[in-house]
Amino acid sequence: MCRSIKTLRPPVLPHEATDDDIRAAALQYVRKVSGFRAPAAHNREVFDRAVDEIADATRALLEHLEVRGLRRPASEPAPDAV
């Protein structure tokens, strides 16, 4: 695991992950897997596309994760109350 990638879910992150947080994690992942800090011009498109796809997958994961034992804000109804 790349040490630069931080956990993006509560309670580890005290706030909701921002798009910048998610994009930075995706970029670090692609850099680690590809072995390139910055791609050559002929690899730029595939490198950027990988970052975008991983950021999208990360965003979807964070939106759907259920973290048990985490307190829900009072303004947010319980799932069974809806």
mmCIF file of the N, C-alpha and C atoms, coordinates in Angstrom:
data_MODEL
# 
_entry.id   MODEL 
# 
loop_
_atom_site.group_PDB 
_atom_site.id 
_atom_site.type_symbol 
_atom_site.label_atom_id 
_atom_site.label_alt_id 
_atom_site.label_comp_id 
_atom_site.label_asym_id 
_atom_site.label_entity_id 
_atom_site.label_seq_id 
_atom_site.pdbx_PDB_ins_code 
_atom_site.Cartn_x 
_atom_site.Cartn_y 
_atom_site.Cartn_z 
_atom_site.occupancy 
_atom_site.B_iso_or_equiv 
_atom_site.pdbx_formal_charge 
_atom_site.auth_seq_id 
_atom_site.auth_comp_id 
_atom_site.auth_asym_id 
_atom_site.auth_atom_id 
_atom_site.pdbx_PDB_model_num 
ATOM 1   N N  . MET A 1 1  ? 0.853   -1.184 0.000   1.00 0.00 ? 1  MET A N  1 
ATOM 2   C CA . MET A 1 1  ? 0.000   0.000  0.000   1.00 0.00 ? 1  MET A CA 1 
ATOM 3   C C  . MET A 1 1  ? 0.886   1.231  0.000   1.00 0.00 ? 1  MET A C  1 
ATOM 4   N N  . CYS A 1 2  ? 0.528   2.172  -0.777  1.00 0.00 ? 2  CYS A N  1 
ATOM 5   C CA . CYS A 1 2  ? 1.264   3.430  -0.839  1.00 0.00 ? 2  CYS A CA 1 
ATOM 6   C C  . CYS A 1 2  ? 1.015   4.216  0.446   1.00 0.00 ? 2  CYS A C  1 
ATOM 7   N N  . ARG A 1 3  ? 2.035   4.609  1.117   1.00 0.00 ? 3  ARG A N  1 
ATOM 8   C CA . ARG A 1 3  ? 1.882   5.318  2.386   1.00 0.00 ? 3  ARG A CA 1 
ATOM 9   C C  . ARG A 1 3  ? 1.268   6.695  2.229   1.00 0.00 ? 3  ARG A C  1 
ATOM 10  N N  . SER A 1 4  ? 1.299   7.247  1.038   1.00 0.00 ? 4  SER A N  1 
ATOM 11  C CA . SER A 1 4  ? 0.740   8.578  0.817   1.00 0.00 ? 4  SER A CA 1 
ATOM 12  C C  . SER A 1 4  ? -0.778  8.561  0.702   1.00 0.00 ? 4  SER A C  1 
ATOM 13  N N  . ILE A 1 5  ? -1.358  7.392  0.497   1.00 0.00 ? 5  ILE A N  1 
ATOM 14  C CA . ILE A 1 5  ? -2.809  7.299  0.373   1.00 0.00 ? 5  ILE A CA 1 
ATOM 15  C C  . ILE A 1 5  ? -3.385  7.190  1.774   1.00 0.00 ? 5  ILE A C  1 
ATOM 16  N N  . LYS A 1 6  ? -4.270  8.131  2.119   1.00 0.00 ? 6  LYS A N  1 
ATOM 17  C CA . LYS A 1 6  ? -4.861  8.116  3.453   1.00 0.00 ? 6  LYS A CA 1 
ATOM 18  C C  . LYS A 1 6  ? -6.270  7.534  3.407   1.00 0.00 ? 6  LYS A C  1 
ATOM 19  N N  . THR A 1 7  ? -6.728  7.066  4.550   1.00 0.00 ? 7  THR A N  1 
ATOM 20  C CA . THR A 1 7  ? -8.085  6.559  4.661   1.00 0.00 ? 7  THR A CA 1 
ATOM 21  C C  . THR A 1 7  ? -9.054  7.723  4.493   1.00 0.00 ? 7  THR A C  1 
ATOM 22  N N  . LEU A 1 8  ? -10.068 7.539  3.663   1.00 0.00 ? 8  LEU A N  1 
ATOM 23  C CA . LEU A 1 8  ? -10.968 8.636  3.323   1.00 0.00 ? 8  LEU A CA 1 
ATOM 24  C C  . LEU A 1 8  ? -12.359 8.503  3.929   1.00 0.00 ? 8  LEU A C  1 
ATOM 25  N N  . ARG A 1 9  ? -12.563 7.553  4.808   1.00 0.00 ? 9  ARG A N  1 
ATOM 26  C CA . ARG A 1 9  ? -13.891 7.393  5.387   1.00 0.00 ? 9  ARG A CA 1 
ATOM 27  C C  . ARG A 1 9  ? -13.876 7.771  6.866   1.00 0.00 ? 9  ARG A C  1 
ATOM 28  N N  . PRO A 1 10 ? -15.037 8.179  7.369   1.00 0.00 ? 10 PRO A N  1 
ATOM 29  C CA . PRO A 1 10 ? -15.154 8.445  8.795   1.00 0.00 ? 10 PRO A CA 1 
ATOM 30  C C  . PRO A 1 10 ? -15.038 7.122  9.557   1.00 0.00 ? 10 PRO A C  1 
ATOM 31  N N  . PRO A 1 11 ? -14.581 7.094  10.748  1.00 0.00 ? 11 PRO A N  1 
ATOM 32  C CA . PRO A 1 11 ? -14.175 8.219  11.590  1.00 0.00 ? 11 PRO A CA 1 
ATOM 33  C C  . PRO A 1 11 ? -12.713 8.615  11.403  1.00 0.00 ? 11 PRO A C  1 
ATOM 34  N N  . VAL A 1 12 ? -11.977 7.930  10.525  1.00 0.00 ? 12 VAL A N  1 
ATOM 35  C CA . VAL A 1 12 ? -10.567 8.259  10.330  1.00 0.00 ? 12 VAL A CA 1 
ATOM 36  C C  . VAL A 1 12 ? -10.415 9.675  9.793   1.00 0.00 ? 12 VAL A C  1 
ATOM 37  N N  . LEU A 1 13 ? -11.207 10.019 8.797   1.00 0.00 ? 13 LEU A N  1 
ATOM 38  C CA . LEU A 1 13 ? -11.231 11.377 8.265   1.00 0.00 ? 13 LEU A CA 1 
ATOM 39  C C  . LEU A 1 13 ? -12.379 12.099 8.968   1.00 0.00 ? 13 LEU A C  1 
ATOM 40  N N  . PRO A 1 14 ? -12.097 13.168 9.683   1.00 0.00 ? 14 PRO A N  1 
ATOM 41  C CA . PRO A 1 14 ? -13.143 13.802 10.506  1.00 0.00 ? 14 PRO A CA 1 
ATOM 42  C C  . PRO A 1 14 ? -14.253 14.484 9.705   1.00 0.00 ? 14 PRO A C  1 
ATOM 43  N N  . HIS A 1 15 ? -14.102 14.586 8.406   1.00 0.00 ? 15 HIS A N  1 
ATOM 44  C CA . HIS A 1 15 ? -15.112 15.220 7.562   1.00 0.00 ? 15 HIS A CA 1 
ATOM 45  C C  . HIS A 1 15 ? -15.301 14.346 6.331   1.00 0.00 ? 15 HIS A C  1 
ATOM 46  N N  . GLU A 1 16 ? -16.304 14.645 5.550   1.00 0.00 ? 16 GLU A N  1 
ATOM 47  C CA . GLU A 1 16 ? -16.525 13.905 4.318   1.00 0.00 ? 16 GLU A CA 1 
ATOM 48  C C  . GLU A 1 16 ? -15.371 14.182 3.352   1.00 0.00 ? 16 GLU A C  1 
ATOM 49  N N  . ALA A 1 17 ? -14.920 13.155 2.655   1.00 0.00 ? 17 ALA A N  1 
ATOM 50  C CA . ALA A 1 17 ? -13.820 13.312 1.708   1.00 0.00 ? 17 ALA A CA 1 
ATOM 51  C C  . ALA A 1 17 ? -14.226 14.279 0.596   1.00 0.00 ? 17 ALA A C  1 
ATOM 52  N N  . THR A 1 18 ? -13.337 15.185 0.279   1.00 0.00 ? 18 THR A N  1 
ATOM 53  C CA . THR A 1 18 ? -13.592 16.140 -0.797  1.00 0.00 ? 18 THR A CA 1 
ATOM 54  C C  . THR A 1 18 ? -13.162 15.527 -2.137  1.00 0.00 ? 18 THR A C  1 
ATOM 55  N N  . ASP A 1 19 ? -13.566 16.163 -3.221  1.00 0.00 ? 19 ASP A N  1 
ATOM 56  C CA . ASP A 1 19 ? -13.127 15.711 -4.542  1.00 0.00 ? 19 ASP A CA 1 
ATOM 57  C C  . ASP A 1 19 ? -11.607 15.768 -4.642  1.00 0.00 ? 19 ASP A C  1 
ATOM 58  N N  . ASP A 1 20 ? -10.997 16.784 -4.022  1.00 0.00 ? 20 ASP A N  1 
ATOM 59  C CA . ASP A 1 20 ? -9.526  16.886 -4.030  1.00 0.00 ? 20 ASP A CA 1 
ATOM 60  C C  . ASP A 1 20 ? -8.895  15.718 -3.285  1.00 0.00 ? 20 ASP A C  1 
ATOM 61  N N  . ASP A 1 21 ? -9.473  15.314 -2.137  1.00 0.00 ? 21 ASP A N  1 
ATOM 62  C CA . ASP A 1 21 ? -8.968  14.164 -1.377  1.00 0.00 ? 21 ASP A CA 1 
ATOM 63  C C  . ASP A 1 21 ? -9.032  12.899 -2.224  1.00 0.00 ? 21 ASP A C  1 
ATOM 64  N N  . ILE A 1 22 ? -10.172 12.705 -2.879  1.00 0.00 ? 22 ILE A N  1 
ATOM 65  C CA . ILE A 1 22 ? -10.390 11.497 -3.683  1.00 0.00 ? 22 ILE A CA 1 
ATOM 66  C C  . ILE A 1 22 ? -9.459  11.481 -4.885  1.00 0.00 ? 22 ILE A C  1 
ATOM 67  N N  . ARG A 1 23 ? -9.322  12.610 -5.554  1.00 0.00 ? 23 ARG A N  1 
ATOM 68  C CA . ARG A 1 23 ? -8.445  12.688 -6.730  1.00 0.00 ? 23 ARG A CA 1 
ATOM 69  C C  . ARG A 1 23 ? -6.982  12.464 -6.344  1.00 0.00 ? 23 ARG A C  1 
ATOM 70  N N  . ALA A 1 24 ? -6.561  13.020 -5.216  1.00 0.00 ? 24 ALA A N  1 
ATOM 71  C CA . ALA A 1 24 ? -5.171  12.837 -4.760  1.00 0.00 ? 24 ALA A CA 1 
ATOM 72  C C  . ALA A 1 24 ? -4.890  11.362 -4.471  1.00 0.00 ? 24 ALA A C  1 
ATOM 73  N N  . ALA A 1 25 ? -5.838  10.675 -3.846  1.00 0.00 ? 25 ALA A N  1 
ATOM 74  C CA . ALA A 1 25 ? -5.657  9.252  -3.558  1.00 0.00 ? 25 ALA A CA 1 
ATOM 75  C C  . ALA A 1 25 ? -5.595  8.450  -4.858  1.00 0.00 ? 25 ALA A C  1 
ATOM 76  N N  . ALA A 1 26 ? -6.461  8.776  -5.812  1.00 0.00 ? 26 ALA A N  1 
ATOM 77  C CA . ALA A 1 26 ? -6.465  8.085  -7.100  1.00 0.00 ? 26 ALA A CA 1 
ATOM 78  C C  . ALA A 1 26 ? -5.148  8.308  -7.839  1.00 0.00 ? 26 ALA A C  1 
ATOM 79  N N  . LEU A 1 27 ? -4.655  9.524  -7.805  1.00 0.00 ? 27 LEU A N  1 
ATOM 80  C CA . LEU A 1 27 ? -3.378  9.845  -8.463  1.00 0.00 ? 27 LEU A CA 1 
ATOM 81  C C  . LEU A 1 27 ? -2.230  9.059  -7.824  1.00 0.00 ? 27 LEU A C  1 
ATOM 82  N N  . GLN A 1 28 ? -2.201  9.003  -6.507  1.00 0.00 ? 28 GLN A N  1 
ATOM 83  C CA . GLN A 1 28 ? -1.146  8.247  -5.820  1.00 0.00 ? 28 GLN A CA 1 
ATOM 84  C C  . GLN A 1 28 ? -1.212  6.771  -6.184  1.00 0.00 ? 28 GLN A C  1 
ATOM 85  N N  . TYR A 1 29 ? -2.425  6.234  -6.269  1.00 0.00 ? 29 TYR A N  1 
ATOM 86  C CA . TYR A 1 29 ? -2.596  4.830  -6.638  1.00 0.00 ? 29 TYR A CA 1 
ATOM 87  C C  . TYR A 1 29 ? -2.052  4.571  -8.046  1.00 0.00 ? 29 TYR A C  1 
ATOM 88  N N  . VAL A 1 30 ? -2.435  5.402  -8.999  1.00 0.00 ? 30 VAL A N  1 
ATOM 89  C CA . VAL A 1 30 ? -1.986  5.214  -10.383 1.00 0.00 ? 30 VAL A CA 1 
ATOM 90  C C  . VAL A 1 30 ? -0.468  5.370  -10.475 1.00 0.00 ? 30 VAL A C  1 
ATOM 91  N N  . ARG A 1 31 ? 0.086   6.325  -9.745  1.00 0.00 ? 31 ARG A N  1 
ATOM 92  C CA . ARG A 1 31 ? 1.545   6.483  -9.732  1.00 0.00 ? 31 ARG A CA 1 
ATOM 93  C C  . ARG A 1 31 ? 2.232   5.227  -9.202  1.00 0.00 ? 31 ARG A C  1 
ATOM 94  N N  . LYS A 1 32 ? 1.680   4.665  -8.132  1.00 0.00 ? 32 LYS A N  1 
ATOM 95  C CA . LYS A 1 32 ? 2.276   3.476  -7.520  1.00 0.00 ? 32 LYS A CA 1 
ATOM 96  C C  . LYS A 1 32 ? 2.205   2.280  -8.456  1.00 0.00 ? 32 LYS A C  1 
ATOM 97  N N  . VAL A 1 33 ? 1.022   2.053  -9.033  1.00 0.00 ? 33 VAL A N  1 
ATOM 98  C CA . VAL A 1 33 ? 0.824   0.894  -9.895  1.00 0.00 ? 33 VAL A CA 1 
ATOM 99  C C  . VAL A 1 33 ? 1.627   1.009  -11.189 1.00 0.00 ? 33 VAL A C  1 
ATOM 100 N N  . SER A 1 34 ? 1.655   2.215  -11.772 1.00 0.00 ? 34 SER A N  1 
ATOM 101 C CA . SER A 1 34 ? 2.349   2.394  -13.057 1.00 0.00 ? 34 SER A CA 1 
ATOM 102 C C  . SER A 1 34 ? 3.863   2.511  -12.894 1.00 0.00 ? 34 SER A C  1 
ATOM 103 N N  . GLY A 1 35 ? 4.293   2.956  -11.722 1.00 0.00 ? 35 GLY A N  1 
ATOM 104 C CA . GLY A 1 35 ? 5.715   3.169  -11.514 1.00 0.00 ? 35 GLY A CA 1 
ATOM 105 C C  . GLY A 1 35 ? 6.211   4.505  -12.047 1.00 0.00 ? 35 GLY A C  1 
ATOM 106 N N  . PHE A 1 36 ? 5.271   5.344  -12.488 1.00 0.00 ? 36 PHE A N  1 
ATOM 107 C CA . PHE A 1 36 ? 5.626   6.655  -13.017 1.00 0.00 ? 36 PHE A CA 1 
ATOM 108 C C  . PHE A 1 36 ? 5.057   7.758  -12.135 1.00 0.00 ? 36 PHE A C  1 
ATOM 109 N N  . ARG A 1 37 ? 5.894   8.717  -11.789 1.00 0.00 ? 37 ARG A N  1 
ATOM 110 C CA . ARG A 1 37 ? 5.399   9.873  -11.051 1.00 0.00 ? 37 ARG A CA 1 
ATOM 111 C C  . ARG A 1 37 ? 4.588   10.762 -11.987 1.00 0.00 ? 37 ARG A C  1 
ATOM 112 N N  . ALA A 1 38 ? 5.086   10.896 -13.197 1.00 0.00 ? 38 ALA A N  1 
ATOM 113 C CA . ALA A 1 38 ? 4.386   11.634 -14.254 1.00 0.00 ? 38 ALA A CA 1 
ATOM 114 C C  . ALA A 1 38 ? 4.588   10.841 -15.549 1.00 0.00 ? 38 ALA A C  1 
ATOM 115 N N  . PRO A 1 39 ? 3.530   10.658 -16.319 1.00 0.00 ? 39 PRO A N  1 
ATOM 116 C CA . PRO A 1 39 ? 3.659   9.855  -17.531 1.00 0.00 ? 39 PRO A CA 1 
ATOM 117 C C  . PRO A 1 39 ? 4.335   10.619 -18.662 1.00 0.00 ? 39 PRO A C  1 
ATOM 118 N N  . ALA A 1 40 ? 4.926   9.857  -19.578 1.00 0.00 ? 40 ALA A N  1 
ATOM 119 C CA . ALA A 1 40 ? 5.449   10.442 -20.813 1.00 0.00 ? 40 ALA A CA 1 
ATOM 120 C C  . ALA A 1 40 ? 4.254   10.906 -21.642 1.00 0.00 ? 40 ALA A C  1 
ATOM 121 N N  . ALA A 1 41 ? 4.506   11.773 -22.568 1.00 0.00 ? 41 ALA A N  1 
ATOM 122 C CA . ALA A 1 41 ? 3.433   12.347 -23.387 1.00 0.00 ? 41 ALA A CA 1 
ATOM 123 C C  . ALA A 1 41 ? 2.575   11.265 -24.046 1.00 0.00 ? 41 ALA A C  1 
ATOM 124 N N  . HIS A 1 42 ? 3.202   10.179 -24.505 1.00 0.00 ? 42 HIS A N  1 
ATOM 125 C CA . HIS A 1 42 ? 2.439   9.133  -25.189 1.00 0.00 ? 42 HIS A CA 1 
ATOM 126 C C  . HIS A 1 42 ? 1.596   8.292  -24.231 1.00 0.00 ? 42 HIS A C  1 
ATOM 127 N N  . ASN A 1 43 ? 1.793   8.434  -22.918 1.00 0.00 ? 43 ASN A N  1 
ATOM 128 C CA . ASN A 1 43 ? 0.992   7.724  -21.922 1.00 0.00 ? 43 ASN A CA 1 
ATOM 129 C C  . ASN A 1 43 ? 0.051   8.637  -21.146 1.00 0.00 ? 43 ASN A C  1 
ATOM 130 N N  . ARG A 1 44 ? 0.079   9.915  -21.416 1.00 0.00 ? 44 ARG A N  1 
ATOM 131 C CA . ARG A 1 44 ? -0.702  10.891 -20.643 1.00 0.00 ? 44 ARG A CA 1 
ATOM 132 C C  . ARG A 1 44 ? -2.200  10.566 -20.652 1.00 0.00 ? 44 ARG A C  1 
ATOM 133 N N  . GLU A 1 45 ? -2.768  10.262 -21.808 1.00 0.00 ? 45 GLU A N  1 
ATOM 134 C CA . GLU A 1 45 ? -4.207  10.025 -21.905 1.00 0.00 ? 45 GLU A CA 1 
ATOM 135 C C  . GLU A 1 45 ? -4.638  8.817  -21.075 1.00 0.00 ? 45 GLU A C  1 
ATOM 136 N N  . VAL A 1 46 ? -3.937  7.719  -21.196 1.00 0.00 ? 46 VAL A N  1 
ATOM 137 C CA . VAL A 1 46 ? -4.313  6.516  -20.453 1.00 0.00 ? 46 VAL A CA 1 
ATOM 138 C C  . VAL A 1 46 ? -4.078  6.707  -18.947 1.00 0.00 ? 46 VAL A C  1 
ATOM 139 N N  . PHE A 1 47 ? -3.039  7.436  -18.582 1.00 0.00 ? 47 PHE A N  1 
ATOM 140 C CA . PHE A 1 47 ? -2.736  7.742  -17.178 1.00 0.00 ? 47 PHE A CA 1 
ATOM 141 C C  . PHE A 1 47 ? -3.869  8.590  -16.576 1.00 0.00 ? 47 PHE A C  1 
ATOM 142 N N  . ASP A 1 48 ? -4.251  9.656  -17.264 1.00 0.00 ? 48 ASP A N  1 
ATOM 143 C CA . ASP A 1 48 ? -5.318  10.534 -16.778 1.00 0.00 ? 48 ASP A CA 1 
ATOM 144 C C  . ASP A 1 48 ? -6.664  9.808  -16.715 1.00 0.00 ? 48 ASP A C  1 
ATOM 145 N N  . ARG A 1 49 ? -6.925  8.957  -17.696 1.00 0.00 ? 49 ARG A N  1 
ATOM 146 C CA . ARG A 1 49 ? -8.174  8.199  -17.702 1.00 0.00 ? 49 ARG A CA 1 
ATOM 147 C C  . ARG A 1 49 ? -8.220  7.242  -16.507 1.00 0.00 ? 49 ARG A C  1 
ATOM 148 N N  . ALA A 1 50 ? -7.097  6.624  -16.197 1.00 0.00 ? 50 ALA A N  1 
ATOM 149 C CA . ALA A 1 50 ? -7.036  5.725  -15.037 1.00 0.00 ? 50 ALA A CA 1 
ATOM 150 C C  . ALA A 1 50 ? -7.307  6.491  -13.750 1.00 0.00 ? 50 ALA A C  1 
ATOM 151 N N  . VAL A 1 51 ? -6.724  7.666  -13.609 1.00 0.00 ? 51 VAL A N  1 
ATOM 152 C CA . VAL A 1 51 ? -6.971  8.490  -12.414 1.00 0.00 ? 51 VAL A CA 1 
ATOM 153 C C  . VAL A 1 51 ? -8.455  8.827  -12.312 1.00 0.00 ? 51 VAL A C  1 
ATOM 154 N N  . ASP A 1 52 ? -9.071  9.231  -13.411 1.00 0.00 ? 52 ASP A N  1 
ATOM 155 C CA . ASP A 1 52 ? -10.497 9.569  -13.413 1.00 0.00 ? 52 ASP A CA 1 
ATOM 156 C C  . ASP A 1 52 ? -11.360 8.377  -13.020 1.00 0.00 ? 52 ASP A C  1 
ATOM 157 N N  . GLU A 1 53 ? -11.070 7.212  -13.591 1.00 0.00 ? 53 GLU A N  1 
ATOM 158 C CA . GLU A 1 53 ? -11.870 6.016  -13.318 1.00 0.00 ? 53 GLU A CA 1 
ATOM 159 C C  . GLU A 1 53 ? -11.719 5.560  -11.866 1.00 0.00 ? 53 GLU A C  1 
ATOM 160 N N  . ILE A 1 54 ? -10.519 5.637  -11.346 1.00 0.00 ? 54 ILE A N  1 
ATOM 161 C CA . ILE A 1 54 ? -10.289 5.242  -9.959  1.00 0.00 ? 54 ILE A CA 1 
ATOM 162 C C  . ILE A 1 54 ? -10.938 6.246  -9.007  1.00 0.00 ? 54 ILE A C  1 
ATOM 163 N N  . ALA A 1 55 ? -10.884 7.520  -9.334  1.00 0.00 ? 55 ALA A N  1 
ATOM 164 C CA . ALA A 1 55 ? -11.559 8.532  -8.510  1.00 0.00 ? 55 ALA A CA 1 
ATOM 165 C C  . ALA A 1 55 ? -13.075 8.284  -8.505  1.00 0.00 ? 55 ALA A C  1 
ATOM 166 N N  . ASP A 1 56 ? -13.653 7.960  -9.657  1.00 0.00 ? 56 ASP A N  1 
ATOM 167 C CA . ASP A 1 56 ? -15.086 7.664  -9.733  1.00 0.00 ? 56 ASP A CA 1 
ATOM 168 C C  . ASP A 1 56 ? -15.440 6.438  -8.897  1.00 0.00 ? 56 ASP A C  1 
ATOM 169 N N  . ALA A 1 57 ? -14.629 5.389  -9.000  1.00 0.00 ? 57 ALA A N  1 
ATOM 170 C CA . ALA A 1 57 ? -14.880 4.168  -8.223  1.00 0.00 ? 57 ALA A CA 1 
ATOM 171 C C  . ALA A 1 57 ? -14.742 4.440  -6.727  1.00 0.00 ? 57 ALA A C  1 
ATOM 172 N N  . THR A 1 58 ? -13.776 5.257  -6.354  1.00 0.00 ? 58 THR A N  1 
ATOM 173 C CA . THR A 1 58 ? -13.575 5.608  -4.947  1.00 0.00 ? 58 THR A CA 1 
ATOM 174 C C  . THR A 1 58 ? -14.756 6.398  -4.420  1.00 0.00 ? 58 THR A C  1 
ATOM 175 N N  . ARG A 1 59 ? -15.219 7.348  -5.191  1.00 0.00 ? 59 ARG A N  1 
ATOM 176 C CA . ARG A 1 59 ? -16.371 8.162  -4.802  1.00 0.00 ? 59 ARG A CA 1 
ATOM 177 C C  . ARG A 1 59 ? -17.601 7.275  -4.593  1.00 0.00 ? 59 ARG A C  1 
ATOM 178 N N  . ALA A 1 60 ? -17.848 6.342  -5.513  1.00 0.00 ? 60 ALA A N  1 
ATOM 179 C CA . ALA A 1 60 ? -18.984 5.426  -5.401  1.00 0.00 ? 60 ALA A CA 1 
ATOM 180 C C  . ALA A 1 60 ? -18.835 4.539  -4.163  1.00 0.00 ? 60 ALA A C  1 
ATOM 181 N N  . LEU A 1 61 ? -17.648 4.051  -3.921  1.00 0.00 ? 61 LEU A N  1 
ATOM 182 C CA . LEU A 1 61 ? -17.407 3.225  -2.741  1.00 0.00 ? 61 LEU A CA 1 
ATOM 183 C C  . LEU A 1 61 ? -17.725 3.987  -1.464  1.00 0.00 ? 61 LEU A C  1 
ATOM 184 N N  . LEU A 1 62 ? -17.200 5.199  -1.344  1.00 0.00 ? 62 LEU A N  1 
ATOM 185 C CA . LEU A 1 62 ? -17.420 5.993  -0.140  1.00 0.00 ? 62 LEU A CA 1 
ATOM 186 C C  . LEU A 1 62 ? -18.892 6.346  0.051   1.00 0.00 ? 62 LEU A C  1 
ATOM 187 N N  . GLU A 1 63 ? -19.601 6.577  -1.041  1.00 0.00 ? 63 GLU A N  1 
ATOM 188 C CA . GLU A 1 63 ? -21.024 6.913  -0.948  1.00 0.00 ? 63 GLU A CA 1 
ATOM 189 C C  . GLU A 1 63 ? -21.864 5.742  -0.466  1.00 0.00 ? 63 GLU A C  1 
ATOM 190 N N  . HIS A 1 64 ? -21.421 4.518  -0.733  1.00 0.00 ? 64 HIS A N  1 
ATOM 191 C CA . HIS A 1 64 ? -22.224 3.346  -0.409  1.00 0.00 ? 64 HIS A CA 1 
ATOM 192 C C  . HIS A 1 64 ? -21.733 2.558  0.798   1.00 0.00 ? 64 HIS A C  1 
ATOM 193 N N  . LEU A 1 65 ? -20.591 2.897  1.349   1.00 0.00 ? 65 LEU A N  1 
ATOM 194 C CA . LEU A 1 65 ? -20.101 2.191  2.531   1.00 0.00 ? 65 LEU A CA 1 
ATOM 195 C C  . LEU A 1 65 ? -21.008 2.455  3.720   1.00 0.00 ? 65 LEU A C  1 
ATOM 196 N N  . GLU A 1 66 ? -21.236 1.434  4.493   1.00 0.00 ? 66 GLU A N  1 
ATOM 197 C CA . GLU A 1 66 ? -21.966 1.573  5.750   1.00 0.00 ? 66 GLU A CA 1 
ATOM 198 C C  . GLU A 1 66 ? -20.954 1.369  6.867   1.00 0.00 ? 66 GLU A C  1 
ATOM 199 N N  . VAL A 1 67 ? -20.736 2.414  7.639   1.00 0.00 ? 67 VAL A N  1 
ATOM 200 C CA . VAL A 1 67 ? -19.784 2.339  8.745   1.00 0.00 ? 67 VAL A CA 1 
ATOM 201 C C  . VAL A 1 67 ? -20.603 2.169  10.016  1.00 0.00 ? 67 VAL A C  1 
ATOM 202 N N  . ARG A 1 68 ? -20.593 0.972  10.564  1.00 0.00 ? 68 ARG A N  1 
ATOM 203 C CA . ARG A 1 68 ? -21.393 0.691  11.760  1.00 0.00 ? 68 ARG A CA 1 
ATOM 204 C C  . ARG A 1 68 ? -20.811 1.365  12.980  1.00 0.00 ? 68 ARG A C  1 
ATOM 205 N N  . GLY A 1 69 ? -21.704 1.801  13.844  1.00 0.00 ? 69 GLY A N  1 
ATOM 206 C CA . GLY A 1 69 ? -21.284 2.440  15.083  1.00 0.00 ? 69 GLY A CA 1 
ATOM 207 C C  . GLY A 1 69 ? -20.965 3.907  14.936  1.00 0.00 ? 69 GLY A C  1 
ATOM 208 N N  . LEU A 1 70 ? -21.066 4.416  13.725  1.00 0.00 ? 70 LEU A N  1 
ATOM 209 C CA . LEU A 1 70 ? -20.795 5.829  13.490  1.00 0.00 ? 70 LEU A CA 1 
ATOM 210 C C  . LEU A 1 70 ? -22.062 6.622  13.753  1.00 0.00 ? 70 LEU A C  1 
ATOM 211 N N  . ARG A 1 71 ? -21.946 7.651  14.541  1.00 0.00 ? 71 ARG A N  1 
ATOM 212 C CA . ARG A 1 71 ? -23.123 8.472  14.834  1.00 0.00 ? 71 ARG A CA 1 
ATOM 213 C C  . ARG A 1 71 ? -23.550 9.258  13.619  1.00 0.00 ? 71 ARG A C  1 
ATOM 214 N N  . ARG A 1 72 ? -24.846 9.262  13.368  1.00 0.00 ? 72 ARG A N  1 
ATOM 215 C CA . ARG A 1 72 ? -25.427 9.994  12.258  1.00 0.00 ? 72 ARG A CA 1 
ATOM 216 C C  . ARG A 1 72 ? -25.806 11.382 12.742  1.00 0.00 ? 72 ARG A C  1 
ATOM 217 N N  . PRO A 1 73 ? -25.579 12.420 11.959  1.00 0.00 ? 73 PRO A N  1 
ATOM 218 C CA . PRO A 1 73 ? -26.012 13.761 12.368  1.00 0.00 ? 73 PRO A CA 1 
ATOM 219 C C  . PRO A 1 73 ? -27.505 13.782 12.656  1.00 0.00 ? 73 PRO A C  1 
ATOM 220 N N  . ALA A 1 74 ? -27.927 14.574 13.636  1.00 0.00 ? 74 ALA A N  1 
ATOM 221 C CA . ALA A 1 74 ? -29.336 14.645 14.026  1.00 0.00 ? 74 ALA A CA 1 
ATOM 222 C C  . ALA A 1 74 ? -30.217 15.056 12.859  1.00 0.00 ? 74 ALA A C  1 
ATOM 223 N N  . SER A 1 75 ? -29.695 15.809 11.936  1.00 0.00 ? 75 SER A N  1 
ATOM 224 C CA . SER A 1 75 ? -30.484 16.282 10.789  1.00 0.00 ? 75 SER A CA 1 
ATOM 225 C C  . SER A 1 75 ? -30.734 15.186 9.759   1.00 0.00 ? 75 SER A C  1 
ATOM 226 N N  . GLU A 1 76 ? -29.991 14.065 9.853   1.00 0.00 ? 76 GLU A N  1 
ATOM 227 C CA . GLU A 1 76 ? -30.121 12.976 8.899   1.00 0.00 ? 76 GLU A CA 1 
ATOM 228 C C  . GLU A 1 76 ? -30.973 11.878 9.513   1.00 0.00 ? 76 GLU A C  1 
ATOM 229 N N  . PRO A 1 77 ? -32.109 11.511 8.888   1.00 0.00 ? 77 PRO A N  1 
ATOM 230 C CA . PRO A 1 77 ? -32.981 10.476 9.472   1.00 0.00 ? 77 PRO A CA 1 
ATOM 231 C C  . PRO A 1 77 ? -32.340 9.090  9.419   1.00 0.00 ? 77 PRO A C  1 
ATOM 232 N N  . ALA A 1 78 ? -32.723 8.265  10.353  1.00 0.00 ? 78 ALA A N  1 
ATOM 233 C CA . ALA A 1 78 ? -32.249 6.879  10.359  1.00 0.00 ? 78 ALA A CA 1 
ATOM 234 C C  . ALA A 1 78 ? -32.787 6.185  9.112   1.00 0.00 ? 78 ALA A C  1 
ATOM 235 N N  . PRO A 1 79 ? -32.038 5.205  8.541   1.00 0.00 ? 79 PRO A N  1 
ATOM 236 C CA . PRO A 1 79 ? -32.465 4.557  7.312   1.00 0.00 ? 79 PRO A CA 1 
ATOM 237 C C  . PRO A 1 79 ? -33.850 3.914  7.413   1.00 0.00 ? 79 PRO A C  1 
ATOM 238 N N  . ASP A 1 80 ? -34.222 3.357  8.577   1.00 0.00 ? 80 ASP A N  1 
ATOM 239 C CA . ASP A 1 80 ? -35.512 2.709  8.704   1.00 0.00 ? 80 ASP A CA 1 
ATOM 240 C C  . ASP A 1 80 ? -36.640 3.687  9.013   1.00 0.00 ? 80 ASP A C  1 
ATOM 241 N N  . ALA A 1 81 ? -36.304 4.969  9.229   1.00 0.00 ? 81 ALA A N  1 
ATOM 242 C CA . ALA A 1 81 ? -37.313 5.984  9.531   1.00 0.00 ? 81 ALA A CA 1 
ATOM 243 C C  . ALA A 1 81 ? -37.906 6.609  8.275   1.00 0.00 ? 81 ALA A C  1 
ATOM 244 N N  . VAL A 1 82 ? -37.324 6.310  7.134   1.00 0.00 ? 82 VAL A N  1 
ATOM 245 C CA . VAL A 1 82 ? -37.780 6.918  5.878   1.00 0.00 ? 82 VAL A CA 1 
ATOM 246 C C  . VAL A 1 82 ? -38.862 6.115  5.249   1.00 0.00 ? 82 VAL A C  1 
# 
